Amino acid sequence: MTDLKVLITRDAIAKRVGELGADITKDFSGQSIILLGVLKGAAIFLSDLARHVKLDATFDFIGVSSYGNRPSPASELKSGWDSTGEVRLLKDVDQSLKDKNVILVEDILDTGLTMTYLKKLLMARQPRSLKVAALLDKPSRRKLPLEGDYVGFKIPDEFVVGYGLDYAEKYRNLADICVVPRE
């Protein structure tokens, strides 16, 4: 698996994350926010984004899992994987979201199934506002309508790793977003 091709460089990521942080700072000027990261993939993006947000900001994390018979990593790489759309909450937030400005931080917007579930779950907590910040957006795979409020990059339907995204839990630590070649 050494034939990874760089899709988005670390410099381009750093520049865009800085721009997203500036946009969030402007949009929520004078207010506090909660950056709510979706585990595990969004952890690196949330960390870098937070350094560019010049507001009173706290962190929290939420963990979810999609049901379905996931193929082996090699099979998933070759033909992809679609969850059944059933999502299970693995880790809930540690604080109340009522009347708070919440920015849900995600690594990638894909089918829209998980994000739709999360938005419904979080809206029931009555936040003042709920926005979505995603590093990557892969609109060609959408099953449910979904738009991010703060999106780093739109990408083609490629299997990508790095900057938090993984292939069988590997490559999350890469500084660039790379395409894993399909055989």
N, C-alpha and C positions, 0 to 999 in steps of 0.2 A: 504494500500500500504506500509506496514511496512516490508514485506518479501523480501526486496531487498538483493541480494547476491553480495558481492564484487567480481568484475572481475579483476580489476587492482587497487592496493593499492596506496594511496597518496605518499608513499615512492618510489614505482616503477615509478610513474608518474614524481615525482621531479627529479629522477635520469635520466630518459630518456629525459626529457625536457632540462636538463643541457647538455646532450650529443648532442642533436639537435642544441642547441645554439652554442656549440663549433664547430660543423660541419659548420654551417653558417658563423661563425667568420673566420674559416680557408678558406672556399671557396670564401669569399668576402674580404679577407685581404686587408687593405688599401683603401677600397672603402666605400661609403655610401650606405645605403639601406632604402627602405620604407617597413615597415611591414604593410600589408593591411589585416585587419581582416574582416571576413565575420560575420556580426551580425546575431543573438545575441550569438550564441553558441561558437564562437571562442574568445570571449573577455577575458576569464580567461586564456586560453592557450597563447594568444598573450601577456598578461601582464607578465606571468611567463617566456615565451620564451625571451622576450625583455631584461629581467634582466640577461640573460646568453649570450646575443650577445654583444661582446666587439668591437663594431663598431659605427660609426656615424649613428644612426638610427632614423627615424621618424615614426610616426604611422598615419594611416588613416583607415577608415572603409567604407565598402560597404554593402548594405542590399538588399537582393533579396527574392522573394517569388515564389514558384512553384504553377502553376495553377492546378486545379483538385478538384473534390468533396471529400474533406478530410472527412473521417469517424469520428465518435465520438472517443475520446481518448481510450475508452475501446475497441471499434471495431478495431481501428488501432493497439492496443496492441495485440489483438487476431490474426488478419489475415494480419497485415501490411498495408502499403499504398504505392501506386505508383502514382507519379504525372503524368500528361499528357506529361510532357517534356517541356511545355511552362513555361518560367521563366520571371518574371517581376522585373524590377529594382525599388527598393523602396527608396534607398539612394545611391547616387553616391559619388565618391571620391571628396575630397575638394582641390586637388592639381593636377598639371600636372604630368603625368607619363613619358613624353617624355624623352628618354635617361637616365632613372633612373633604378636602380636595384630594382625590386619589388618582394617581397615574399608574396604571397597570403596565408594567415593563415586561416585554416579551422579546425573545430572541428572533422569532420568525412567525409571520402570519402565513398560514398555509391553507388548509381546508376551511377554516373558520369554525369548526365544530367545538374545539376546546375553548376558544375565545368567546364564542357565543354563550357557552355554559358559564364561563367565569363572569362575564358581564351580567348575566341574569342573577347569578349568585350574589355578586357584589352590590348590584342595584337594590336587592332586598335589604341590604344593610343601611340604606338611606344616606349615601354620601351626598355632600353638597354638589360635587361634580365627579364624573368618572371619565377619564381620558385614557387612550391606549398609545403607548410609545413602543414601537417595534423597530429593531435594527434592520430586519429584512422583511420584504413582502413578496410572496410568490402567488400573485393573483390568478395564474393559470390553473391552480389546483382548488380554487374555491368551490365549496359545496353549499355554503350559506353566505349570504351577502355580508360583507364586513369591510370596513375601512379603518385604518389606523389614523389617529389624530397627529402623531409625530412619527414619521417613517423615514428611516435612514436610506435604504436602497430598495428599489424594485429589482427582482432578479428573475431569470428564466427558470424553467422547471429542471433544475439540476440538484443533485444530492450534494449539499454543502456541509463543511465542517470548519471548525476554528472559532475563536472568539466566543467560546461557550457552547457552540454546537458540536455534537459528537457523532461518531460512527462506532456503535457498540461500546460507548463510554470512553472512547479514545479521541484524541485530537482537540479536545475542548481548550487546551492551553495554547494552541497556535495563535499567533498575533494577527494573521491574515485570514480572510474568508477564502477557503479553497474548495474546488470542485473535486469530488471523488469520481474517478472515471468509471463509467458503467461498462461492463464487459460485453 
